[in-house]
Amino acid sequence: MSEAVFRTVKSSQVILKELMVPSYANFGGKVHGGVILGLMDKIAYTCAATHAKGYCVTASVDSVDFVNPVEVGELLTLYASINYVGNSSMEVGIKVVSEDFREGIVKHTNTSYFTMVALNEKTRQPTRVAGLLLEDEEEIRRFVMGKLRKKLRRAHQQEVNDIRQALEQDLGQAMTELEGENCQLPKG
């Protein structure tokens, strides 16, 4: 990309609706969380690939908390939008709601953030994506929050790596981490 290119948030927003059918049910009779995660990954890819105008992969997914169950027979609606872009990465915000259209009940089921990376289709190496043209206060807020989440993800990963290294170097420290945990050590 020789000169800076910017695309609006609206130009890549995606809405996906799917009826929750009996084959999606888990043993408890609710829609299996894996089905919902699969739909979230699909819409994250569609949103990111539309913005990047090319191939993208899922790099990470922030926590996915299921705040309300989804019932068979409900209509699931997923909303996806690019919140933040880096050089080759994009944060896609996804909101999921379910609707019992017979009863007129709409429930928020979860919100999550997927980090997608644009790849060159030939080399499979990260490739630069267009910047984000922010058009209102909400888009500015989401961009700033996306940047903050990226910073927090990096700090968290560094903290986990530091702890892992410390535990690998000191088995005694690792053993103290087990105190009060629901585990039993080998005898001898």
Summary of the structure (lengths in Angstrom):
residues: 188
radius of gyration: 20.6
end to end distance: 62.8
largest distance: 66.6
contacts: 524
relative contact order: 0.17
helix: 35%
strand: 32%
